[in-house]
């Protein structure tokens, strides 16, 4: 079952839309168990796909670190600050360093893992979930009948983990519609760092990735919308909708799976204002940008049909 006309209109107006109960409790439990098995190495995926964890042997868990910490911070409001070009929600409670260290020593599956990339490339459970009928029904209403997945990654915001700055996903490489589906695998609250959106009704434009700078002022930030989610809930946002996540002010981590989709009719475009990258595709279908994997290795069709000469 797809979206109502009112829901589609709300997405077009605001740039984002919450869809409750996108996945069932049982389906979320399966994804959580699968993610744990990948994070611990019980299910093997190529080295480097796990960020900050066992696959690389490097831990990047730093409780309380702000974006771009080497730059001076300017407070914009009691709840937001700017460092250089980055604008982000500020921490509202002090970091409990003992809780952070206890989490690192816990041996839990995500104790030293900040994220996992390209799950749909390597795991059939995540691959099939990315084409779940409930997700596809929304994609067909918001993108069209022919849709491809081009990137997916799972985020873990650990105990007292930092905020993520305001940004646009900025899929400017694609000539047609693209969007992100962000699915909560755990309870996501204002306290543990839920998504925050600035509605497109504010009239802001298209930015270079991370180059928000002084474009965001208290006037825009006053319109910030916090989006807490229950496990299985999803939120869809367009490629130019500004969004961030707050810091985790709790001793418990939370996970979210972001899956990026675009129209199967999309072609790569070359706008030197934003990118001058060179796109190629290998004979076996892997997409490269300047000879490096761009997004997932394979852009998988999730519904509809393929089009010659398109992604």
N, C-alpha and C positions, 0 to 999 in steps of 0.2 A: 504494500500500500504506500503510495507516494504522499507528497505534501499537499496541504490545502492551498488554494489560491492565495489566501491571506498569509500563510507561512512563506510562500515563494515571494510575495511582495515585500514581506518584512526582511527577507534576506537581501533582496535587491536594494532596499532602502538603507539598511543598517550595515550590510556587509558581513553579518554573521547570524547564525541561527542555532539555537539549542534544540536537539531532538532527544527527548527522554527515552530511556529503555531501548536504545538502538540494538544492544545485545542483551541476551538473557543472563540471569545470574549463573546458570550452568556454563554458558559460553564464555563468560568472563573468567570463571574459575579455571577452565581449560587453558585460556590464554595466560593466566597468571602462573599456572604450573609449568607451562611450556617456557615462559620467559625465565622462570627460576632455573629450569634445567639448562637453558642456553647460557645464562649468566654464570653458572657454576662449572660449565664445561661438560656436563653430562650429555648434552646434545652439542656436538661440535659444529662450529661455523668457522670460516677462515679468520686467521689472526688479523687483528686490526678492526674487525667489525664491532667488537666490544670496546666501548670508550672508557678509559680510566680504570680498567679492571684486569681480570686474570689473563685475558688474551694477550695483553701487551705487557703485563707485569708492572704497570705504572698506575699508582692511585692518584686520582685527582680530586678526592673528596676533601673539600675545604669548607668547613662550616662557616657561614657568615660572610664570605668574600663577596664584595660588590663588583659589578661590571667595571672593567678597566680600572682596577684599584690603584694603578700607578699615577693616575691623573687626579687633580684636585676636584673635590666634590662641591657642587653648589646646590643648596636646598631650594626647591621650587615651591614646596608646600610642606605641611607636616607629614605628608605621605609619599612625596616624590622628590627625586634629586636628579642632577645632571652631572655626568663626567664626560668631558669632550663632546662628542656627537651623541652620546648615549643618554637616554632618559629612562628611568626605571623606578619601580616602587621601592620604598625604603623599609627597612626592618622596624617593626614596632615593639619588639621585645629583645632583651639581650640574649646573645648566644650562650647556651649551656655547653661549655667546652667539654665537661665530663660526659654529657650525653652523646656528643659527637664522637668522642674517643671510644666510648662504650659501643657505639654502633659499628665503628671500624673494626673493633676486636670481636664482634659478635659472631662472625663467620656466616652470617645470613647471606642468602644468594646475592643480594645487591649491596652488601656492605661496602665493597670497593668498586662498584660499577655505577657509572653515571648515565649510561645509555647503551643501546644496541641498535646498530644500523642495518638496513637491508634485510630485515627478517623475512620478507616475502620472497627474496631471492633464494633463501636457504632452508626455509621451514615450511612444510606443506600446511600446517595448521594455521600459521599466520597468513600464508598465501591465500588459502581458501576463505579465511575470515575477511580479507580485504575485498573479496567479491561477495560478501554476505548479501542475501536478497534485500534486507532492510536498508543496507548502505546503498546498494545499487538503485533502489527505488528513489532515494533522495538524489543521488547523482544524476539520474535521468531527468529529474525535474529541474535541477540547477545547472547542469552542463549540457545535457542532450542524450540521445539514445546510444551514442558511441563514445566510450570512455576508456582511458588507459590509466593504470597506476604507474607513476614514474619514480617515486621515492617513499620509503617509510622508515621510521625510526621510533624507538621507545625511549622515553625520558624517565629518569628516576631522580626526583628531587629528594635528597637524603635529609636526615635530621638537621635542622637549622641550615639547610642548603640555601644558596643565594638566589636572588631575583634574576629573571631574564629580562633584558632591556626591551623597550618598545621597538618593534620592527614590523616590516611587511615581509611576507614570505617571498614576494617579488619574483614570481616566475616569469620574468620579462622575456625569457627566451622563447616562450610559446606564443603562437599567433592567435590562439583561440582560448576559450574559457578554461581556467584552472582554479582549483580550490584545495583546501585542507580539511580533512576530517580528523578531529582529535577526540579519542575515546578514552574515558576514565577507566582504569583497571582497579583503582582503589578509590576510597572516598576522597574527594578533592574539595577542600574548603578554603575560605578566605584565610584561615590561619596557616594552612600548610602550603599555600602558594598556588591558588587557582588562577585560571586565565582571566585576563582583564582586557576589555576591548574599548576602543574609541570609535563610536559609530561613524560611518561614512557621511552621515547627515551633517557632520561638522564642516565638510567641504575641503578637507585637506587633499593634497594631491599624491603623486607618485614620487617616492624617494629612492635614491640609491640605498642599497642595503646598509643598514646601520647609520646612515647619514641623516639622522633626524635633527640633530643640532638644536638650534633655537626655534625650530618650527613648532615645537610643543611648549606651550605656556600654561600657567594655571587655568586660563580660560578653557582650553581644550581638556585638560586633565580633570576639571570639575565634572565633565560628562562621562568619566570613566565608568564602565559597567563591569562589575565583578560577576563571574560565572562559576559558582560552585557546581559540582557534578557528583552524582551517585555512580557507583560502578556500573558500567554498561551504558551510561548516558554518553551522547556524542554532541559535539559542537562543530558546525561547519563554518568556515570563514573564507572569503574571497582573497585573491592574491594581493590586493592593495589595502586590505583592512588592517589597521594598526592594532597590534596586540602585544601583550607582555604577560609574564607570570610574576606573582609576588614572591618574596622570600618565604621559606618555610620557617615559621616561628614555633615549631613543635618538635618533640624528640622522635617523631615517627615519620618515615619516608612515604612517598606516594608515587605512583607510576601512571603515565599516560602514553598512549600509542598514537602517533601522528602519521596519517597516511595522505599522501599528496596525489591528486588526480588531475588529468587534463583531458580535453576533447581528443578523440582519436584522429580528428581532422587537423590537429595542430601541426604546424611546421616550425622549425627553428627560425628565429628572426635575428637580425644583426643590427642592433641599435647602439652605435658607438657612445651615445649618451650614458648607457648603462653597462654595456659589455662589448668587448671586441674579441670574444673568444671564438675559437675555431672548432666547429662541431663536425664529428665524423662518426661513422657507424661501422663496426667490424663485420666481416662476412657472417658471423654467427649471431649478429643482432645486438651486440653490446654498444651502448651509447658512450661516446668519449667527448670530453671538452678539453681541448689542448692536450690530447693524448692521455687524459686521466678519466676514470669512470665518473660520469655525471649522473648523480642520483643513483638509482639501483642499476645493476648490470643490465637488466632486461626490463623494458617498459611493457608490462603485461596488460593485455586486453581484459577488462573486467565485464564489459557488456557491449553488445553491438558488433561492429565489424571494423576491420582494418581498412586503411586507404593508402593506395600507392603514393610514395613520395612524402608521406607524413611520418610522424614520430613512430 
